[in-house]
Amino acid sequence: MKKNSQDHFLSTILDSVADGVFTVDTDWRITSFNKAAQRITGVPPEEAIGKHCYDVFQANICQTACALKRTMDSGQQVIDLPIDVLNSQGKRVPISISTAVLRDQKSKVVGGVETFRDLSAIEELKKEITKRYTFMDIISKNHKIQDIFAILPDVAESDSNVLIQGPSGSGKELFARAIHDLSFRKEKPYVVVSCGALPDTLLESELFGYLRGAFTDAKRDKPGRFAIAEGGTLFLDEVGDISPAMQVKLLRVLQEREYEPLGAITPVKADVRIIAATNKNLAELVKTGEFRQDLYYRLNVIRIELPSLSRRREDIPLLIEHFIGSFNLKRGKHISGVSAEVLKLLMRHDFPGNVRELENIIEHAFVLCRGKQIELEHLPEEITGQLEVAGGQEVVGDPLKESESKAIRETLRRNNGHRGRTAQALGIHPSTLWRKMKRLGIEEI
């Protein structure tokens, strides 16, 4: 076959490929450019051929980490690397690229080839899914969280005190921040105090501040968090851990809307919205006398109950994707996701640390992962240690069945084994609960 015929034959093949393809010589000048490359970049072949590839593509890696140069220098291929390029209109286009070396019959390097795939449709689909299940900075498709999303604007607008209850790491501060950002106080300060981290004397001065001379080391006035949050929102985290003495002082602020800094003789007015959070059941603490009933009622004007991550397992894949995207931006990596084995393992993990624990697991994996995908060996040992091996095979249970069983057992325990109240709490008929208990092998509690 003559050279012209060969070139025409090769050009026809390349133009029939859905992915963009271009080749360069050793001077980085483009020698071929197919129709898909024109469609993605907006640059016609006659304008591209003969130009340096970096003048045509303007990719975010051209000047610092060119994949094609790396391949031509090392001989190693790059497969499906996600990058961004600018098309002829200056619009960002997300693509994934693969590279290879071109050699002549004597194995001499004569250039390189790069194929690239337009990821715009996939990225738009991901954005649409993320938008559907995202409220402010909170991501969830769980029906209970979705119900909270629905009422959150009304809660924010009310300016009433809010009590957020949920296990540690379940995202209580995210909800508190969302309420503040949706409220008319959003332009004013949002101040956080971790009540459980401080002893009474420090917590009191932290909340209310002090005047110079109030105690030996008080060399100057120090405003408290109430003063700093004036006009805005004060988020009291771990409010269930404060002592009875501090409960009395906090109650006075909520009742009278005023407080006295240490060393002061006149009260100061407080225009602050209170959002409190706890990983404890305050109603139970009231029954045992550990928490004041009047303070509980003041805080519990609106209550938001957050489920543990083990009770919203459908959110785990969404959260994994969110954390991977976040760490990719922070660390300059291009990890595409987790393997099927990793997802299966994480779907059955109990997550005592909830969403915060999942984020830490993904961050740990990012440090160790050098490839495109997070594998089992990149996870912390305490997670991979849960794998059960029988006859050399990994035994993995049904995560949805395990989640359902755990939810029923926990609800039964909270209702002292009463099936009627348990069914009501789960939103199912008592006969349905009985059948599920039999199927899952749950004994009476």
N, C-alpha and C positions, 0 to 999 in steps of 0.2 A: 504494500500500500504506500502511495506517495505521501510526502510530508504534508502537502496541502490537504489531502484527503484525510490524513490522520488528525490534523488540527481541527478540521470541520467535524469529524467523527467525535473527537473529544469534547468539542464545544457543545455539540448537540446533547451529549450525555450530561455534561455539567448543568446545562440549562434546564434539564428535566428533573434535576434534584431540587427538593423543597427547601433544603438548607442553603444558606449563602456559602459560596466557595470562592476563594481567591488564592493565587500563587504569587510568590515573589522570587526574584533572583537574589544573588548574594549581596547586591547593593541595596536591598530592601525596596526595589521598584516592582510594582505590580505588573505581572505578565499575563494574568487571566482574571476574569471577573464575571461570574455567572449572573443570570437574570434574578435569582433569589437575592443575591448580594445587592443588586440595584434596588429591588423592592424594599429591602430592609434599611438600606442607607440613604436611598433617594439619589444616589450618584450613578449616572449612566456609565457603562463599561468604557466608552470612548474617552470619558473624562478621567476615569480611574487608572486605566492602563498607562504605564510609564511614570506614574507618580509614586512617591514614597508612601508606603502603607499608612504611616502615622499621619500623613497629611489628609488622607481620605477618611480614616476612622475616628481620629481624635478620641481614643479610648482612655479610660481613667488609669490604665496601666502602661500606656505607651512609653512614657518618659522614664519610668522607674522600675517596672517589672514586666517587660514585654514577654509574653508567653512564647511567641514564635521565636524570638531571639534565644530564649532559654532552651528551646527545643533544638535549634540549629547549633547552639554551642555544645549541648550535652548529648544530643541524639535521642533524648527521652521525650516521649509524647506527652502532651497535656490533654486530658479528657474532660469535657464538660465543665470548664471553669466559668463561673458566672461573672460577668463584667458589665459595665455600661459604656455605650458609645454615643456620640452625637451624630444625628443624621444631617442631611443637607440643610434642613430648616433650623438646626440648632437644638432640636428636641432630644431629650435623653431616651435612649432605647436600651432596655435590658436584654442581653443576649448571653448565651453560653457558647464557649469556643473550644475547639479541639485542634491540635496542631501536630504536624509531622514533617520530617525532613524529606526533601526531594534529592535523589542521587541519580547519577548517570550510570551507564553500563559498567563503568569501572569503579563504582561505589564512591565516586567523588561527589561531595555536596555541591549541588548547583542551585539550590534554593529551598523554599519551604512552602507548605500548603496549610491554610487555615480554613476550617469549616465553622460556621456559626449559625445558631438557631435563635429566632426571635422569641423572647419570653414574655412579651408584652401582654398577650392574652392570659397567660398563666398568672402573671403578677396582678392583673386587674381582677381575676377571679379570686385570688387570695385576699386582695383588698376588700372585695365585696363580702366574702365570708367573715373576715376579721371585723368589718364594719357592722355586720349583722349581729355579732356576738360580743361587741365591745361597747362599753359605756364609760366615757371619760377614759381613765387608764385601767379599767377593770375588764377582764376578759372572761366570759363564761357563756355556755349554752345550757347550763343547768336550769331547770324550770323554777327552782326556788330563787336563784340569783336573778333570773330574768324577771320574776315578780317584784323583786327589790328594785331592779332597774326602772320598772314601770312607775313606782311610787316615789322614787328618789327626788325628782323635781318638786313634787308637792311637799315632801319632807323638808327640803332645803328652803322653800319659800315660807314655810310656817314660822320659822325662827324659834320653834320650841326646842327644849333640851332633848337630846337623843342618847339612848343607851344602845351600844353595839356589843352584842355578846357572840363569842365564837372562840374556837380553840386558837392557841398561839400559832402564828404564821398563816392565818386564814385570810388576811388582807383587811383587817379592821381599819387601819389607818388610811388605806386607799379609799374606803367608803367615807370616812370622816372628811378626807380632803375633797372628795367629790361633792359632798353636801355643802362644804364651805364655798367651793368654786361655783356652785349653782345658786348660791344665796345672794341676797342684796349686800351682804358683808364681804363679797369676794375681793373688793379693792382694799379692804382693811387686813390687818395681820392675821395669819393663821399660826398659832403657837402650840407646840407639843410639850407636854410634861409627862415623863414616865414616873408615875406615883410609886410603883413598887420598888424602884431603884434607890430611894432615898429614905433615911430615917426621919422621924417626925420633925425634929428641929430644923433640919436642912430643907425638908419639903415645905414647911411653913414659910421660911424666908424665901424659898424659891417661888412660891405661889404669890405671897403678899408683899414681899420686899421688906426693906427696913430703912430706918433713918439713921443718920450719923449719930454715934454714941449709944445706940440701942444695946450694944454689948461691946466687950473689950476691943475686938478687932474691927468694929464698924467705923472705919475712918471716913467714909462718905456715904451719902444716900445711894441705895441700890433699888431700882424699880423691880417689882415682882412680875411674874408672868401675867397676872391679871392686868397690870398696868400696861405691859407691852402689847397685850392682845386687845386693848381698849377699842371698841367699835367693831372688832372682828370675832374670831372663833378661838376658843381654848379647848384643845383636845387633851382630856385626862386619860391617859393610857394606864391600864392595870389598876383601875379605881377600886377594884375589889380587895386590894392589898393594903389600903390605908387603915390606920389604927382608929379605934373608937374616938380618941381625942381629936384627931384630925377630921373625922367625920362630922363632929359637932361644928367645927370651924367652917368646914365647907358648906354645911347646911345653912349656916347663917348668911353666907354670901348669896346662896341661891334664893333664900327667903327674902332677905332685906335688900338685895342688889347693892350691897356695900361691904367693905372690909376695912380692917385697920392694919397698916404696915407695922412691923415690930418697932416699938419705940414711939409710935404715934399716939396722940390723945384724941384725935378727931377722925371719924370714918371717912373713907373715900368711896365715891359712887363708882359702880362697875357696870358698864354697858358691854357685856360679853356674852356670846352664846356658848353654852357648854355642850360638848359632845364627849361622852365618857365611853370607855371600852373596857372589857374584862373578859378573861378566859374562864371565869368562874360563873356559877349560877347564883346570881345575887338573891333571887327569891328563896333559895335554899339557905343562904347565909342569914337572911332575915329570920327564917324559922328557927335557926340555931342560936340567934342572938349575936352573931358575929358582924352583922351589918344593920345599921339603923333603918327601920321601916320608913320613917319620914324622909330620910335622905334618898332611899330607894325610889319612893314615889316622885320626888323632885327630879331625879335623873331619868326615871323611866316614863317620861311623857310619851315618847315614841321609842319603841324597841325594834331593833333589827337583829335577827338571828342569822348568823352565818354558818352554813354547814361545813364540816371538815372536808378535806380534799378526797378522803376515802368514800365520802357520800356524794361526791360529784365527779366520779371517775371519767365521765364523758368529757370533762374539761382538760384532762391530762394531755391529749394530743395537741389541743389548741395552745395550752400554756407552754408546751415543749417548743412548738414552732415560734411562739412569741419570744421566749428566752433565747432561742438560737438566733433569731433575727437581731435581737438587742446585743448579744455578745459578738456577733459578726461585725456590727458597727463599731463597738467599743475596741475590739481587738484586731480589726482589719483582716479577719479571716473570711472564708467562703464555704463554711460547712453547710451542707444542704439539708441535713436532718439526722435522724437516728435509724439504726437498722431495725428490722422487724423483731429481732430477738430482744433488743433494748426496749422497744415499745411494749412488747409482751411482758417483760419483767417489771417495767414501771407501772403498767396497768394493774398489776396484782400486788404492788407494794402498798403497805398500810399508810405510809406518810404520816408518822406521828408529828413531824414538823410542818406538815401541810404544804402550802404553796411555797413558802420560804425554803423548805427542805428541797423541793423539786428544783427551784432556782439554783440552790447550792450544788445539787447533783450535776446539773447541766454546766455550771461554771467549772466544776472539777473536771468534767469530761473535756471541756474546751482547752484546758491547760495541756492535757495529754494527747488530744487528737491532732494528728498532723495530716490526715487525709480529708476526704470530702464528707465522711459519714461517721457519726459516733457509734462505736461498737462496744460490746460487753466489756472488753479489756480497759476501756476508758472510764468506766464507772467506779465509784468508791468501793472498796472491798466489802464494807458492811451491806452494800446493796447486792453485789454479785454473790455474796456468801449465802444468800437466800435460795439460790438455785438448788434444787433437789435432783440428784442423779440416781437413776435406777436403770441398771443394765446398760450404762453408758448413754442413756437418753435423758434429756432434760424433761422433767415432769412439770408442766405448767397448767394450773387449773383455769377454769372459766372465770375471767375477772368480773364479768357482769353478775354471774351467779354468786361469787364470793361477796361482791358489793351488796347485793340484795340481802344475803344472809346476815351480813354484818349490820345493815341498817335495821332489819327486823329485831335482831338480838338486842341492839342498843336501845331501840324504842321500847321493847318489852321491859328491859331493865329499868328505864326511866319511869315506866308506869307500873312498876312492881308486879309485872307479869299479868296485868289486867288486859285481856285480849280486846275488849270493847274499846277502851281508851287508846290502846296501841293502834288498832285499825283506824280509828278516827284521826290520830296523829299522822298516820301514813296516807290517809285519804283513800282507803279501800274499805270494802265491805268486810265484816267479821268472818263470814264464810270464806272469802277469798284469802284472808290472812291465815285461816286454819289450813286451807289447802296448801298454801305456800310453806307453812311451817312443816307440814307432813313431807312435802317434796324435798325440802332442804334439810330434813332431819333435825329440826329445832325442837328441843324438849321444852316443856313448860318451865318457866322461871319463877 
